Amino acid sequence: LKLVVIFQILLSILDLVGVALIGVIATLSVYGIQSQDSGNFGVFFTRLLGVDGESFQKQILILSLMTITLLLSKTVASLWITKRSLKFVSRRGAMLSGKLLRKILNKPSAEINSYSHQELIYAATNGVQNLMTGIVGISISAIADTFLLLFLTVGLFIFNPVLALTTFILFSFIGIFLSMYLRNKA
């Protein structure tokens, strides 16, 4: 599970790079439409990416294709990792159900009879699966999304601290609101 969280965090860096590329495209577009020099920011990134010798339109096209490819790759990799991690958690839940069932059956019959059949069946089957996939599986995604928010905030903070702080506060309030709303609903 630690490895899955690390991979999800590393994928968050791809989101940061994708957002930076979108920023470069926007900068180049604004300056290009006004027929002005793109400034130090645009020149630095176009040189870094090796497209500085191309025409304005070709630079935008190449950067757009790079951004699309990067973000689609990140999405596909994230889906694959999430699917694999949920399968792993589900298998662990099945093994935990088996262990729990063995422990229940090794108890004295008087203790087993103190619970209803439905309670025992739920505790050994659906209860474990709900715990593993519903809490552990979702926790992995929540941790990865938290790191994504932090990476994007730090990346945005480098370029515009006010916007970064405002964005962080906004998404934090949304997260807190959704957490309270869903907790009450659950």
C-alpha positions in Angstrom: 0.0 0.0 0.0 2.9 2.3 0.7 4.2 1.7 -2.8 0.8 2.5 -4.3 0.7 5.8 -2.4 4.3 6.6 -3.5 3.3 5.9 -7.2 0.2 8.1 -6.8 2.3 10.9 -5.4 4.8 10.6 -8.2 1.9 10.8 -10.7 0.9 14.1 -9.0 4.1 15.5 -10.2 2.9 14.8 -13.7 -0.1 16.9 -13.0 2.1 19.8 -11.9 4.1 19.5 -15.1 0.9 19.4 -17.1 -0.4 22.5 -15.4 2.9 24.2 -16.0 2.7 23.3 -19.7 -0.8 24.8 -19.9 0.6 28.0 -18.4 3.4 28.1 -21.0 0.8 27.6 -23.8 -1.4 30.4 -22.3 1.6 32.7 -22.0 2.8 32.0 -25.5 -0.7 32.4 -26.9 -1.3 35.8 -25.3 2.1 37.2 -26.4 1.8 35.5 -29.8 -1.6 37.0 -30.5 -0.3 40.4 -29.6 2.8 39.8 -31.7 5.1 40.4 -28.8 8.1 38.6 -27.5 7.0 35.9 -25.0 9.4 37.2 -22.3 11.9 35.3 -20.2 9.3 32.7 -19.0 8.2 31.7 -22.5 11.8 31.7 -23.9 13.1 29.6 -21.0 10.4 26.9 -21.4 10.6 26.8 -25.2 14.4 26.4 -25.0 14.0 23.8 -22.3 11.6 21.8 -24.4 13.6 22.3 -27.6 10.9 24.1 -29.6 12.4 27.6 -29.5 13.4 27.4 -33.2 9.8 26.7 -34.4 7.1 29.1 -35.5 4.6 30.4 -33.0 1.8 28.1 -34.3 4.1 25.1 -34.3 5.2 25.8 -30.7 1.7 26.0 -29.5 0.8 22.8 -31.4 3.8 20.8 -30.1 3.3 22.1 -26.5 -0.5 21.2 -26.7 0.2 17.7 -27.9 2.9 17.3 -25.2 0.4 18.4 -22.6 -2.4 16.2 -23.8 -0.1 13.2 -24.0 1.3 13.8 -20.5 -2.1 14.3 -18.9 -3.7 11.4 -20.7 -0.8 9.2 -19.7 -1.1 10.3 -16.1 -4.8 9.5 -16.1 -4.4 6.1 -17.6 -1.5 5.3 -15.2 -3.6 6.5 -12.2 -6.6 4.4 -13.3 -4.3 1.3 -13.7 -2.7 1.8 -10.3 -6.1 2.4 -8.6 -7.6 -0.7 -10.2 -4.6 -2.8 -9.2 -4.6 -1.4 -5.6 -8.3 -2.1 -5.2 -7.8 -5.6 -6.4 -4.9 -6.0 -3.9 -7.0 -4.6 -1.1 -9.9 -6.8 -2.1 -7.7 -9.9 -2.0 -6.4 -8.9 1.4 -9.9 -8.5 2.6 -10.7 -12.1 1.4 -7.7 -13.4 3.3 -8.7 -11.4 6.4 -12.2 -12.9 6.1 -10.8 -16.4 6.1 -8.6 -15.7 9.2 -11.6 -14.1 11.0 -13.9 -17.0 10.2 -11.3 -19.5 11.5 -11.0 -17.4 14.8 -14.7 -17.3 15.1 -15.1 -21.0 14.6 -12.4 -21.8 17.2 -14.3 -20.0 19.9 -16.6 -21.9 22.3 -20.1 -22.4 21.0 -21.6 -20.4 23.9 -19.7 -17.3 22.7 -20.6 -17.9 19.1 -24.2 -18.3 20.0 -24.2 -14.9 21.8 -24.2 -13.3 18.3 -26.9 -13.6 15.7 -26.1 -15.5 12.5 -26.5 -12.3 10.4 -23.9 -10.5 12.6 -21.4 -13.3 12.2 -21.9 -13.6 8.5 -21.6 -9.9 8.0 -18.6 -9.5 10.2 -16.7 -12.3 8.4 -17.7 -11.4 4.8 -19.2 -8.1 3.7 -18.0 -6.2 6.8 -14.4 -7.0 6.1 -14.7 -6.3 2.4 -16.5 -2.9 3.1 -13.7 -2.1 5.6 -10.9 -3.0 3.2 -12.2 -1.5 -0.1 -14.4 1.3 1.4 -11.9 2.7 4.0 -8.4 1.4 3.1 -8.9 1.7 -0.7 -10.5 5.2 -0.5 -7.8 6.3 2.0 -5.1 5.6 -0.6 -6.9 7.9 -3.1 -7.4 10.6 -0.5 -3.7 10.6 0.5 -2.7 10.8 -3.2 -5.2 13.6 -3.8 -3.9 15.5 -0.8 -0.4 15.4 -2.1 -1.6 16.5 -5.6 -3.2 19.5 -3.9 0.0 20.3 -2.1 2.2 19.8 -5.2 -0.1 22.1 -7.3 -0.2 24.7 -4.5 3.6 24.8 -4.2 4.0 24.9 -7.9 1.4 27.7 -8.2 2.9 29.5 -5.2 6.2 29.8 -7.1 4.5 31.8 -9.8 1.6 33.6 -8.0 1.5 33.3 -4.2 -1.9 35.1 -3.8 -3.6 32.8 -6.3 -2.0 29.7 -4.7 -3.1 30.7 -1.2 -6.6 31.5 -2.5 -6.8 28.2 -4.4 -5.5 26.2 -1.4 -8.1 27.8 1.0 -10.9 27.3 -1.5 -10.2 23.6 -2.1 -9.6 23.1 1.7 -13.0 24.5 2.4 -14.6 22.3 -0.3 -12.8 19.3 1.2 -13.9 20.1 4.8 -17.5 20.7 3.6 -17.7 17.5 1.7 -16.1 15.6 4.6 -18.7 16.9 7.1 -21.6 16.5 4.6 -20.6 12.9 3.8 -19.9 12.0 7.4 -23.4 13.2 8.4 -24.9 11.3 5.5 -23.1 8.1 6.3 
